[in-house]
Amino acid sequence: MSKFNIGNRLIGDGYPAFIIAEIGNNHNGDFDMALALIDKAIECKADSVKFQVKNIEKAFPADLLDSPYSGPNSFGSTYREHKQMLEFSHDEYRELKEYSDKKKIIFFATPFDLDSVEFLLSIDVPAFKIASFHITDEELVRTLAKSHKPIIASTGMSSLEEIDRAVSIIREEGTDFALLQCTSSYPTDDKDVHLSVINQLQEKYNCVAGYSGHDRGITIAAASVCFGGKIIEKHFTLDRTLKGPDHAASLEPKGLAGLVERTRLIESAIGSPRKQVLECELKNRKKNRGY
């Protein structure tokens, strides 16, 4: 397994799992809510906060943007209006990055288009995330790889052949990367999680691997470290009952804090793969065996 840095944080074998609080669109277009989410992620001891950055007109087809969009989680009468309500300006994202830097939590993002890549480079994000549905976008993958910023890529909906191609492009540019087991189903049933794929990704690609979860709760995500997972990503919200597409399947602050605590406990318990007599056993061994 390889190792790499995101900011001053080492990720890989021998280091604690890198825990990402995926804010995404859970700020609901409210800048103050975004700041509050960053603050809560820090309180919960997450390693990073992640946003999604889009040029709406470039990221989605015009016919989709013009289509009616209604329902309890809609923020507009068309998909364009809905997405525009959930997107910050570049100045606002820049402020969020500066705020995160000041608070000493790693800020990075998923770009949905090439314009957003260029913007994120201009504010010097330390890494990029590739969403599952973009792993087959070779132009986007290559552009990100050419930046030589570490890439974390989710693999939902992807065959090994599709992952092979993305990895090949990234390796051609000599860029550090990690792959996350992910199931693109919301919420994901337990039987569809397949944490064992983390081992397959590590072995096949000799890379850092982890888990991006859309399952309910924290148990599965924390258990991913038992399969060698070194990155955990979970959606994060202030309130699961808020209006919006991702809140219901997200962790609230209590849940995120619990995930961090449980993950660190499991990591401590995993310990060494070498069977040995431990110092804490010596007293009982002497008492029961006489030596």
C-alpha positions in Angstrom: 0.0 0.0 0.0 1.3 3.4 -0.9 1.3 6.5 1.4 0.8 10.2 0.6 0.1 13.5 2.2 -2.9 15.7 2.1 -1.7 18.9 3.6 0.2 17.9 6.7 -1.7 14.7 7.2 -0.1 11.4 6.2 -2.5 8.8 4.8 -1.8 5.1 4.3 -0.4 2.1 6.1 0.7 2.8 9.6 -1.5 5.9 10.0 -5.0 6.5 11.3 -7.9 6.5 8.8 -8.5 9.9 7.2 -12.1 10.8 8.1 -13.9 13.1 5.7 -17.0 15.0 6.7 -18.7 15.3 3.4 -20.7 18.5 3.6 -21.5 18.5 -0.1 -24.8 20.4 -0.6 -25.9 20.0 3.0 -25.3 23.7 3.6 -28.6 24.3 1.6 -27.0 27.3 0.0 -26.7 29.1 3.4 -23.1 30.4 4.0 -23.6 30.6 7.8 -24.8 27.0 7.8 -21.6 26.0 5.9 -19.5 27.7 8.6 -21.4 26.0 11.3 -20.9 22.6 9.6 -17.1 23.3 9.5 -17.1 24.2 13.2 -19.1 21.0 14.1 -16.8 18.8 12.0 -13.8 20.2 14.0 -15.6 19.5 17.3 -16.3 15.9 16.1 -12.5 15.5 15.4 -13.0 14.9 11.6 -9.8 15.2 9.6 -11.3 17.2 6.8 -14.4 18.8 5.3 -15.4 18.4 1.7 -17.6 20.4 -0.6 -18.9 20.0 -4.1 -18.1 22.8 -6.6 -19.9 23.2 -9.9 -20.4 25.5 -12.8 -24.0 24.6 -13.2 -24.1 25.4 -17.0 -21.0 23.3 -17.6 -21.7 20.4 -15.2 -25.2 19.4 -16.4 -26.9 19.1 -19.9 -29.2 22.0 -20.8 -32.2 19.7 -21.2 -31.8 18.4 -17.7 -31.3 21.9 -16.3 -34.5 23.1 -18.0 -36.6 20.1 -16.8 -39.2 20.6 -14.1 -38.0 19.7 -10.7 -40.5 19.4 -7.9 -40.9 17.5 -4.6 -40.2 18.0 -0.9 -36.4 18.4 -1.4 -36.6 20.8 -4.4 -35.3 24.4 -4.1 -36.6 25.5 -7.4 -39.2 24.8 -10.1 -36.5 23.6 -12.6 -33.4 21.6 -12.0 -31.3 24.7 -12.9 -33.1 26.8 -10.2 -32.7 23.9 -7.7 -28.9 23.6 -8.3 -28.3 27.4 -8.4 -29.9 27.7 -5.0 -27.4 25.1 -3.6 -24.3 26.6 -5.1 -22.0 29.2 -3.6 -20.0 31.8 -5.5 -16.3 31.5 -6.0 -15.7 34.2 -3.4 -17.8 32.3 -0.8 -15.9 29.1 -1.5 -12.6 31.0 -1.1 -13.9 32.3 2.3 -14.8 28.8 3.3 -11.3 27.6 2.4 -9.7 30.4 4.3 -11.9 29.8 7.3 -11.0 26.1 7.3 -7.3 26.9 7.0 -7.6 29.3 10.0 -9.4 26.6 12.0 -6.8 24.0 11.0 -9.1 21.5 9.3 -8.4 20.3 5.8 -10.7 21.8 3.1 -11.0 20.1 -0.3 -13.7 19.5 -2.9 -15.2 17.5 -5.7 -15.2 19.5 -8.9 -17.9 18.7 -11.4 -16.4 20.4 -14.4 -13.1 21.8 -15.7 -14.0 25.3 -14.8 -14.3 24.2 -11.2 -11.0 22.4 -11.3 -9.3 25.7 -12.4 -11.0 27.6 -9.6 -10.1 25.1 -7.0 -6.5 25.2 -8.1 -6.5 28.9 -7.8 -7.4 28.6 -4.1 -4.8 25.9 -3.6 -6.9 23.0 -2.4 -4.5 20.2 -1.2 -6.4 17.3 -2.9 -9.3 16.5 -5.2 -12.2 14.0 -4.9 -13.6 12.3 -7.9 -17.3 11.3 -7.6 -18.3 7.9 -8.7 -20.2 9.2 -11.7 -17.1 11.1 -12.9 -14.5 8.3 -12.7 -15.2 7.5 -16.4 -14.8 11.1 -17.5 -11.4 10.8 -18.9 -10.9 14.5 -19.6 -11.7 15.4 -16.0 -9.6 12.6 -14.6 -6.6 13.6 -16.7 -6.9 17.2 -15.9 -7.0 16.4 -12.1 -4.0 14.0 -12.5 -2.0 16.7 -14.3 -2.4 19.0 -11.3 -0.3 16.5 -9.2 -2.6 17.0 -6.3 -3.6 13.7 -4.5 -6.8 12.3 -5.9 -9.4 10.3 -3.9 -11.8 8.5 -6.3 -15.0 6.8 -5.4 -15.8 3.6 -7.4 -19.6 3.3 -7.3 -21.3 2.0 -10.4 -17.9 1.1 -11.8 -16.5 -2.1 -13.3 -12.9 -3.1 -12.8 -12.2 -2.2 -16.4 -13.5 1.3 -15.8 -11.4 1.7 -12.7 -8.4 0.3 -14.6 -8.7 3.1 -17.1 -8.9 5.9 -14.5 -6.0 4.4 -12.6 -3.9 4.2 -15.8 -4.5 7.9 -16.5 -3.6 8.9 -13.0 -0.5 6.8 -13.0 0.6 8.2 -16.3 0.9 11.6 -14.6 2.6 10.2 -11.5 -0.1 11.4 -9.2 -0.8 10.0 -5.8 -4.3 8.5 -5.4 -6.7 6.4 -3.3 -9.7 4.4 -4.3 -12.9 4.1 -2.2 -15.3 1.2 -2.2 -18.7 2.8 -2.7 -22.2 1.6 -3.7 -24.2 4.2 -5.5 -27.6 3.5 -3.9 -29.2 5.9 -1.4 -29.4 4.7 1.3 -27.3 1.6 0.8 -28.7 -1.7 2.2 -26.1 -3.5 4.4 -26.0 -6.5 2.1 -24.9 -4.2 -0.8 -21.9 -2.6 1.0 -19.2 -5.2 0.3 -16.4 -3.9 2.5 -14.3 -6.8 1.3 -13.8 -4.9 -2.0 -11.4 -2.6 0.0 -9.0 -5.5 0.1 -9.4 -6.1 -3.6 -8.7 -2.5 -4.5 -5.6 -2.5 -2.3 -4.2 -5.7 -3.8 -5.1 -5.0 -7.4 -3.9 -1.4 -7.6 -1.3 -1.3 -4.7 -2.9 1.9 -3.5 -4.5 3.4 -0.4 -8.1 2.3 -0.2 -11.1 3.1 1.9 -14.8 3.5 2.1 -17.3 6.1 1.0 -20.6 5.2 2.6 -24.3 5.9 1.9 -25.4 3.3 4.5 -27.3 4.3 7.6 -25.4 4.8 10.9 -21.7 4.5 11.8 -21.0 0.8 12.4 -20.2 -0.2 8.8 -18.0 2.8 8.1 -16.0 2.2 11.3 -15.7 -1.5 10.5 -14.1 -0.6 7.2 -10.7 -0.2 8.9 -10.8 -3.9 9.7 -10.5 -4.4 6.0 -7.5 -2.1 5.7 -9.5 1.0 4.9 -7.5 4.2 5.4 -10.1 6.7 4.3 -13.7 7.1 5.5 -16.1 9.5 3.9 -19.6 10.1 5.2 -22.2 12.8 4.4 -22.6 15.3 7.3 -25.5 17.5 8.3 -26.6 19.6 11.2 -30.1 18.0 11.1 -31.2 14.9 9.2 -34.8 16.4 9.0 -33.7 19.4 7.0 -35.0 19.9 3.4 -32.6 18.6 0.8 -31.6 15.4 -1.0 -28.8 14.2 1.2 -29.7 15.1 4.8 -31.7 12.0 5.6 -28.8 9.7 4.8 -26.2 11.9 6.5 -24.6 11.8 10.0 -25.5 14.5 12.5 -22.8 15.8 14.8 -23.4 13.2 17.4 -23.1 10.5 14.7 -19.9 11.9 13.3 -18.3 12.2 16.7 -19.4 8.6 17.3 -17.9 7.5 14.0 -14.5 9.1 14.8 -14.5 7.6 18.4 -15.5 4.1 17.3 -13.0 4.1 14.4 -10.1 5.1 16.6 -11.1 2.4 19.1 -11.2 -0.3 16.4 -7.9 0.9 15.0 -6.4 0.6 18.5 -7.8 -2.9 18.9 -6.6 -4.1 15.5 -3.0 -3.8 16.8 -0.3 -6.1 15.6 -0.8 -9.1 13.2 2.0 -11.0 15.1 0.9 -13.3 17.9 3.0 -12.7 21.0 2.9 -12.9 24.8 2.0 -9.5 26.0 3.3 -7.7 29.0 -0.3 -7.4 30.4 -0.5 -11.2 30.4 2.8 -12.0 32.3 1.2 -11.8 35.8 -1.5 -14.3 34.9 0.9 -16.5 33.1 3.1 -16.6 36.2 0.1 -17.3 38.4 -1.4 -20.0 36.3 1.6 -21.6 34.7 4.3 -20.9 37.2 6.6 -19.2 34.7 
